[in-house]
């Protein structure tokens, strides 16, 4: 294993710009692999369907609720993403009969 080397010289091109913490883009949602017992997943998926959520949204909802009840939900945690199609361009409406 090599140790830390010297700073890159000009032969490596222009240095990458460093952004200030206040100018950072909003953080992307974290993707994780979650292994669940199949029976537990099926129960969560049925519950999610009853509440018109995806299984993923239901798991996040339950985790946030458990964290809040335990007093461990971080203050910087944003709100749950809204369900449905993201806002944007208007989709054409079907003709009314």
Backbone as CSV, one residue per row, in Angstrom:
resi,resn,N_x,N_y,N_z,CA_x,CA_y,CA_z,C_x,C_y,C_z
1,UNK,0.854,-1.174,0.000,0.000,0.000,0.000,0.895,1.230,0.000
2,UNK,0.575,2.179,-0.870,1.366,3.400,-0.948,0.855,4.422,0.052
3,UNK,1.744,5.240,0.503,1.381,6.317,1.416,0.920,7.526,0.639
4,UNK,0.571,8.583,1.336,0.131,9.795,0.641,1.271,10.369,-0.191
5,UNK,0.948,10.782,-1.385,1.956,11.332,-2.278,1.948,12.848,-2.247
6,UNK,2.772,13.391,-3.095,2.852,14.845,-3.201,1.627,15.359,-3.967
7,UNK,1.373,16.639,-3.836,0.251,17.259,-4.544,0.467,17.132,-6.043
8,UNK,-0.622,16.999,-6.774,-0.544,16.871,-8.225,0.020,18.144,-8.829
9,UNK,0.885,17.961,-9.799,1.487,19.107,-10.474,0.638,19.546,-11.650
10,UNK,1.167,20.471,-12.407,0.423,21.018,-13.542,0.260,20.019,-14.664
11,UNK,1.056,18.938,-14.658,0.922,17.949,-15.727,-0.405,17.200,-15.664
12,UNK,-1.135,17.326,-14.575,-2.412,16.643,-14.421,-3.594,17.515,-14.815
13,UNK,-3.361,18.670,-15.346,-4.461,19.526,-15.792,-4.941,20.455,-14.695
14,UNK,-6.082,21.052,-14.944,-6.649,22.010,-14.001,-7.188,21.293,-12.775
15,UNK,-7.066,21.916,-11.606,-7.637,21.304,-10.406,-9.162,21.345,-10.452
16,UNK,-9.786,20.408,-9.779,-11.245,20.391,-9.713,-11.733,21.521,-8.818
17,UNK,-12.825,22.166,-9.179,-13.349,23.231,-8.323,-13.921,22.648,-7.035
18,UNK,-13.731,23.356,-5.951,-14.276,22.943,-4.659,-15.466,23.843,-4.371
19,UNK,-16.608,23.239,-4.099,-17.801,24.035,-3.812,-17.909,24.282,-2.325
20,UNK,-18.431,25.408,-1.994,-18.667,25.745,-0.600,-19.817,24.900,-0.073
21,UNK,-19.800,24.526,1.224,-20.908,23.716,1.756,-22.275,24.345,1.533
22,UNK,-22.363,25.672,1.586,-23.659,26.323,1.420,-24.135,26.288,-0.034
23,UNK,-23.233,25.981,-0.975,-23.590,25.988,-2.390,-23.785,24.577,-2.945
24,UNK,-23.775,23.581,-2.110,-23.938,22.205,-2.567,-25.351,21.957,-3.071
25,UNK,-25.452,21.023,-3.993,-26.749,20.619,-4.513,-27.484,19.816,-3.443
26,UNK,-28.812,19.736,-3.517,-29.548,18.915,-2.557,-29.056,17.474,-2.617
27,UNK,-28.970,16.858,-1.460,-28.446,15.498,-1.385,-29.400,14.510,-2.046
28,UNK,-28.843,13.609,-2.818,-29.643,12.579,-3.474,-30.110,11.573,-2.436
29,UNK,-31.188,10.884,-2.742,-31.701,9.876,-1.827,-30.744,8.699,-1.812
30,UNK,-30.521,8.149,-0.653,-29.596,7.040,-0.456,-30.250,5.730,-0.883
31,UNK,-29.521,4.920,-1.628,-30.016,3.617,-2.033,-29.340,2.562,-1.177
32,UNK,-30.130,1.642,-0.631,-29.578,0.573,0.196,-30.194,-0.758,-0.222
33,UNK,-29.423,-1.801,-0.042,-29.918,-3.143,-0.261,-30.445,-3.638,1.082
34,UNK,-31.681,-4.074,1.110,-32.303,-4.507,2.355,-32.761,-5.944,2.196
35,UNK,-32.280,-6.793,3.062,-32.694,-8.201,3.032,-33.791,-8.397,4.063
36,UNK,-34.932,-8.900,3.626,-36.068,-9.123,4.512,-36.545,-10.561,4.377
37,UNK,-37.123,-11.056,5.444,-37.808,-12.339,5.387,-38.946,-12.174,4.385
38,UNK,-39.156,-13.128,3.492,-40.225,-12.984,2.483,-41.602,-12.731,3.091
39,UNK,-41.905,-13.352,4.215,-43.215,-13.142,4.842,-43.343,-11.707,5.363
40,UNK,-42.249,-11.157,5.893,-42.266,-9.774,6.378,-42.457,-8.826,5.201
41,UNK,-41.732,-9.085,4.104,-41.882,-8.225,2.924,-43.316,-8.263,2.401
42,UNK,-43.901,-9.440,2.319,-45.276,-9.558,1.824,-46.245,-8.784,2.718
43,UNK,-46.040,-8.858,4.036,-46.914,-8.117,4.957,-46.764,-6.612,4.746
44,UNK,-45.515,-6.143,4.579,-45.275,-4.711,4.340,-45.882,-4.295,3.003
45,UNK,-45.726,-5.136,1.983,-46.266,-4.813,0.658,-47.790,-4.745,0.693
46,UNK,-48.432,-5.645,1.428,-49.902,-5.586,1.542,-50.323,-4.312,2.268
47,UNK,-49.642,-3.984,3.353,-49.933,-2.772,4.112,-49.744,-1.552,3.222
48,UNK,-48.653,-1.541,2.466,-48.387,-0.419,1.556,-49.511,-0.282,0.538
49,UNK,-49.971,-1.389,-0.015,-51.066,-1.345,-0.983,-52.342,-0.796,-0.377
50,UNK,-52.605,-1.142,0.888,-53.792,-0.617,1.569,-53.727,0.902,1.720
51,UNK,-52.514,1.450,1.843,-52.341,2.896,2.034,-51.900,3.604,0.754
52,UNK,-51.993,2.904,-0.371,-51.632,3.453,-1.689,-50.200,3.974,-1.726
53,UNK,-49.293,3.202,-1.142,-47.864,3.518,-1.180,-47.138,2.342,-1.819
54,UNK,-45.915,2.597,-2.264,-45.050,1.497,-2.686,-44.481,0.844,-1.430
55,UNK,-43.962,-0.361,-1.584,-43.342,-1.033,-0.435,-42.167,-0.199,0.071
56,UNK,-41.394,0.396,-0.839,-40.258,1.224,-0.449,-40.713,2.436,0.373
57,UNK,-41.766,3.103,-0.085,-42.286,4.265,0.642,-42.840,3.858,2.001
58,UNK,-43.441,2.685,2.083,-43.976,2.212,3.353,-42.848,1.915,4.336
59,UNK,-41.774,1.305,3.865,-40.629,1.022,4.738,-40.038,2.327,5.250
60,UNK,-39.887,3.327,4.378,-39.349,4.615,4.826,-40.294,5.282,5.825
61,UNK,-41.594,5.217,5.566,-42.581,5.778,6.480,-42.450,5.133,7.859
62,UNK,-42.363,3.813,7.892,-42.264,3.097,9.168,-40.951,3.399,9.889
63,UNK,-39.859,3.482,9.139,-38.578,3.814,9.759,-38.595,5.224,10.356
64,UNK,-39.151,6.180,9.615,-39.231,7.552,10.131,-40.110,7.627,11.374
65,UNK,-41.233,6.898,11.364,-42.117,6.906,12.524,-41.419,6.297,13.738
66,UNK,-40.702,5.196,13.537,-39.978,4.564,14.641,-38.875,5.485,15.170
67,UNK,-38.154,6.150,14.273,-37.112,7.092,14.700,-37.710,8.258,15.484
68,UNK,-38.825,8.795,15.010,-39.469,9.919,15.699,-39.953,9.498,17.086
69,UNK,-40.556,8.319,17.183,-41.043,7.851,18.481,-39.905,7.619,19.461
70,UNK,-38.736,7.229,18.954,-37.574,7.001,19.806,-36.789,8.279,20.062
71,UNK,-37.240,9.400,19.467,-36.518,10.658,19.628,-35.196,10.671,18.884
72,UNK,-35.086,9.903,17.810,-33.826,9.790,17.072,-33.920,10.276,15.625
73,UNK,-35.035,10.864,15.235,-35.158,11.369,13.870,-34.325,12.639,13.753
74,UNK,-33.326,12.666,12.865,-32.483,13.856,12.748,-33.283,15.077,12.310
75,UNK,-32.941,16.220,12.844,-33.629,17.452,12.483,-33.436,17.823,11.030
76,UNK,-32.310,17.410,10.435,-32.057,17.768,9.039,-32.719,16.813,8.058
77,UNK,-33.429,15.803,8.560,-34.150,14.882,7.671,-35.292,15.649,7.017
78,UNK,-35.315,15.636,5.719,-36.360,16.344,4.993,-37.690,15.627,5.121
79,UNK,-38.737,16.234,4.615,-40.053,15.586,4.667,-40.089,14.388,3.719
80,UNK,-41.059,13.532,3.934,-41.239,12.409,3.024,-41.541,12.955,1.633
81,UNK,-40.964,12.346,0.601,-41.292,12.801,-0.754,-42.771,12.608,-1.037
82,UNK,-43.323,13.520,-1.814,-44.743,13.428,-2.156,-44.967,12.239,-3.070
83,UNK,-46.123,11.645,-2.929,-46.485,10.504,-3.769,-46.925,10.980,-5.143
84,UNK,-46.889,10.076,-6.087,-47.406,10.369,-7.415,-46.365,10.923,-8.346
85,UNK,-46.844,11.418,-9.438,-45.991,11.948,-10.485,-45.331,13.244,-10.019
86,UNK,-44.036,13.407,-10.306,-43.375,14.648,-9.901,-43.949,15.839,-10.647
87,UNK,-43.917,17.022,-10.026,-44.443,18.208,-10.709,-43.603,18.513,-11.942
88,UNK,-44.212,19.093,-12.908,-43.483,19.417,-14.135,-44.461,19.790,-15.211
89,UNK,-44.143,19.352,-16.408,-45.003,19.645,-17.553,-46.372,19.014,-17.392
90,UNK,-47.339,19.645,-17.997,-48.694,19.122,-17.885,-48.887,18.040,-18.946
91,UNK,-49.440,16.933,-18.530,-49.727,15.837,-19.440,-51.028,16.119,-20.156
92,UNK,-51.141,15.711,-21.399,-52.400,15.959,-22.112,-53.535,15.177,-21.464
93,UNK,-54.668,15.824,-21.356,-55.849,15.196,-20.758,-56.641,14.472,-21.829
94,UNK,-57.232,13.339,-21.452,-58.069,12.651,-22.440,-59.310,13.479,-22.728
95,UNK,-59.819,13.385,-23.947,-61.026,14.174,-24.278,-62.196,13.732,-23.407
96,UNK,-62.978,14.708,-22.972,-64.150,14.381,-22.144,-65.302,13.995,-23.052
97,UNK,-66.075,13.057,-22.566,-67.205,12.567,-23.383,-68.499,13.225,-22.999
